[in-house]
Amino acid sequence: MVRAFAGRATVDTYASFLDHRRRPVRAQIVRRVRRSARTVSADGGGSGWRRYGYSARALVLVWAPDPPIALLGLVGVTALTDARLPLGWLRFLAAMAPVTIVITGASGNLGRLTAAAVAERVPPSELILVTRTPEKLAAFARRGATVRPGDFAQPDSLPGAFAGGTRALIISTIGGSEAAARHAAAFQAAAETGVQHIVYTSVPNPVVDNPFPPVAVHRASEQALRGSGVAFTVLRNALYADLRADLAAKYIRDGRWTTNIGEGCHAFIARRDCAAAAAGALTGHGHEGQTYEITGPELVGRPQFLGLLEEASGRPVACIQYDDREYEAYRSAFMSDPGNARFFELFTGTGRAIRMGFLNQLTGAVRHLSGQAPLTLREVIAQRRDTAGTAS
Ligand SMILES: NC(=O)c1ccc[n+]([C@@H]2O[C@H](COP(=O)([O-])OP(=O)(O)OC[C@H]3O[C@@H](n4cnc5c(N)ncnc54)[C@H](OP(=O)(O)O)[C@@H]3O)[C@@H](O)[C@H]2O)c1
């Protein structure tokens, strides 16, 4: 695989060459080919590009006022081999067109991680971060990203927030039917503003019978997205391993874990990996019309989780198994205890959904979208323990 990445140096070479002839010359990269195997693979490994027989580094515009001249050129073309060249060229040039990526909910945990992951793949100047609290994203603004106010509950704020965006990640919000209405408003505003591809974060397996509490909101939201008329990608994120790791620390301290998941299991995923998958969907190609179950690398049930707790604590941890009624009483006591304010215990309906097998998806979508292997729950628990240790 060739990692093609046209930097300033290429443009400077063009500019200084023409400057040498004493013309005031300007040059800029119109489009950089991203550093992904999909777009720049020279060995063809799984790449759609190889089928069209070439790869290139950048589309560069060079111009001079006196005498007026403008040149548009591809830099670093490495292969031109295929008979379907004209169609290939059209596709290639379309893919080289400037892309501006909007991320909503950008000051949240997932929003920040996704913004950082996208900024590793495209220049920050191609990023528009939308948030209700722009001041929290000052560091991204300093790096060159555009930060704009936007609130799904204030539809008037949305056209300005999405303006100029070609692709958008709409990060779901928490709530009941009002959340579904907020998401629909965001899809509509993005569509009307000219966004060509919407990526949306949903929940696993949002079928009617699934008792996982947020399913109804996300079923309605996915339906609204499909009806928006815009190309879409749905990322159905599994339960966050980060939240599970926080709870693991609590269970270890208490020496007991209370649950209603029975013999069910779930492939918890690190937020970091949800962000990497979202960045892949936003910057890659061929994800339009796709719905991905974004899962961790392995299913974790009661024996595996208990094993992780005991491994991390170095001593036995009791597992208390409740039915849904008993668990609901336990959970309400847990959540109303001020000492547990920073934890979020699984809803009774979440445990029931795991127990009934509604949340047992296991896919390779993270690797497919991002090229990276997702973290195991064990790794996330260890990372959080290290961070807590460093902080203390
Ligand atoms: N997979 C899981 O286990 C899991 C768990 C909890 C939640 N979730 C879902 O995943 C989403 C992202 O997770 P997270 O950890 O990043 O949550 P988070 O840190 O709480 O961030 C949620 C983001 O939603 C945005 N938001 C809230 N109300 C909004 C509104 N009216 N208009 C526009 N944006 C609004 C906020 O953006 P600004 O403050 O920047 O405006 C906030 O940053 C959550 O919102 C929720 O839908 C998934």
The ligand as an SDF file (V2000), in Angstrom:
LIG
                    3D

 48 52  0  0  0  0  0  0  0  0999 V2000
  -23.9800    3.5240   23.4150 N   0  0  0  0  0  0  0  0  0  0  0  0
  -24.2050    3.8780   24.6580 C   0  0  0  0  0  0  0  0  0  0  0  0
  -23.9300    3.1460   25.6370 O   0  0  0  0  0  0  0  0  0  0  0  0
  -24.7860    5.2270   24.9260 C   0  0  0  0  0  0  0  0  0  0  0  0
  -24.9130    5.6520   26.2500 C   0  0  0  0  0  0  0  0  0  0  0  0
  -25.4270    6.9080   26.4710 C   0  0  0  0  0  0  0  0  0  0  0  0
  -25.8260    7.6930   25.4070 C   0  0  0  0  0  0  0  0  0  0  0  0
  -25.7010    7.2430   24.1190 N   0  0  0  0  0  0  0  0  0  0  0  0
  -26.1320    8.0460   22.9470 C   0  0  0  0  0  0  0  0  0  0  0  0
  -24.9620    8.4720   22.2770 O   0  0  0  0  0  0  0  0  0  0  0  0
  -24.9290    9.9000   22.2150 C   0  0  0  0  0  0  0  0  0  0  0  0
  -23.5080   10.3860   22.3310 C   0  0  0  0  0  0  0  0  0  0  0  0
  -22.9390    9.8700   23.5040 O   0  0  0  0  0  0  0  0  0  0  0  0
  -21.9580   10.7530   24.3860 P   0  0  0  0  0  0  0  0  0  0  0  0
  -21.2980    9.8370   25.3070 O   0  0  0  0  0  0  0  0  0  0  0  0
  -21.1450   11.6480   23.5340 O   0  0  0  0  0  0  0  0  0  0  0  0
  -22.9980   11.6510   25.1890 O   0  0  0  0  0  0  0  0  0  0  0  0
  -22.7340   13.0830   25.8310 P   0  0  0  0  0  0  0  0  0  0  0  0
  -21.3120   13.2640   26.1970 O   0  0  0  0  0  0  0  0  0  0  0  0
  -23.7680   13.2440   26.8740 O   0  0  0  0  0  0  0  0  0  0  0  0
  -23.0460   14.0540   24.6180 O   0  0  0  0  0  0  0  0  0  0  0  0
  -24.3280   14.1770   24.0920 C   0  0  0  0  0  0  0  0  0  0  0  0
  -24.3060   15.3150   23.1350 C   0  0  0  0  0  0  0  0  0  0  0  0
  -25.6420   15.4730   22.6260 O   0  0  0  0  0  0  0  0  0  0  0  0
  -25.7510   16.8020   22.2420 C   0  0  0  0  0  0  0  0  0  0  0  0
  -27.0690   17.3600   22.4210 N   0  0  0  0  0  0  0  0  0  0  0  0
  -27.8870   17.2680   23.4950 C   0  0  0  0  0  0  0  0  0  0  0  0
  -28.9930   17.9760   23.2840 N   0  0  0  0  0  0  0  0  0  0  0  0
  -28.8700   18.5390   22.0550 C   0  0  0  0  0  0  0  0  0  0  0  0
  -29.6870   19.4050   21.2740 C   0  0  0  0  0  0  0  0  0  0  0  0
  -30.8680   19.8620   21.7150 N   0  0  0  0  0  0  0  0  0  0  0  0
  -29.2390   19.7730   20.0460 N   0  0  0  0  0  0  0  0  0  0  0  0
  -28.0390   19.3460   19.5790 C   0  0  0  0  0  0  0  0  0  0  0  0
  -27.2230   18.5340   20.2870 N   0  0  0  0  0  0  0  0  0  0  0  0
  -27.6500   18.1440   21.5120 C   0  0  0  0  0  0  0  0  0  0  0  0
  -24.8210   17.6110   23.1350 C   0  0  0  0  0  0  0  0  0  0  0  0
  -24.0840   18.4460   22.2990 O   0  0  0  0  0  0  0  0  0  0  0  0
  -23.6030   19.9210   22.7060 P   0  0  0  0  0  0  0  0  0  0  0  0
  -23.6190   19.9780   24.2250 O   0  0  0  0  0  0  0  0  0  0  0  0
  -22.2350   19.9940   22.1240 O   0  0  0  0  0  0  0  0  0  0  0  0
  -24.5870   20.8310   22.0720 O   0  0  0  0  0  0  0  0  0  0  0  0
  -23.9390   16.6060   23.8280 C   0  0  0  0  0  0  0  0  0  0  0  0
  -22.6150   16.9300   23.6160 O   0  0  0  0  0  0  0  0  0  0  0  0
  -25.8430   10.3370   23.3650 C   0  0  0  0  0  0  0  0  0  0  0  0
  -26.3480   11.6280   23.1290 O   0  0  0  0  0  0  0  0  0  0  0  0
  -26.9040    9.2590   23.3380 C   0  0  0  0  0  0  0  0  0  0  0  0
  -27.8620    9.5160   22.3220 O   0  0  0  0  0  0  0  0  0  0  0  0
  -25.1780    6.0330   23.8770 C   0  0  0  0  0  0  0  0  0  0  0  0
  1  2  1  0
  2  3  2  0
  2  4  1  0
  4  5  1  0
  4 48  2  0
  5  6  2  0
  6  7  1  0
  7  8  2  0
  8  9  1  0
  8 48  1  0
  9 10  1  0
  9 46  1  0
 10 11  1  0
 11 12  1  0
 11 44  1  0
 12 13  1  0
 13 14  1  0
 14 15  2  0
 14 16  1  0
 14 17  1  0
 17 18  1  0
 18 19  2  0
 18 20  1  0
 18 21  1  0
 21 22  1  0
 22 23  1  0
 23 24  1  0
 23 42  1  0
 24 25  1  0
 25 26  1  0
 25 36  1  0
 26 27  1  0
 26 35  1  0
 27 28  2  0
 28 29  1  0
 29 30  1  0
 29 35  2  0
 30 31  1  0
 30 32  2  0
 32 33  1  0
 33 34  2  0
 34 35  1  0
 36 37  1  0
 36 42  1  0
 37 38  1  0
 38 39  2  0
 38 40  1  0
 38 41  1  0
 42 43  1  0
 44 45  1  0
 44 46  1  0
 46 47  1  0
M  CHG  2   8   1  16  -1
M  END
$$$$
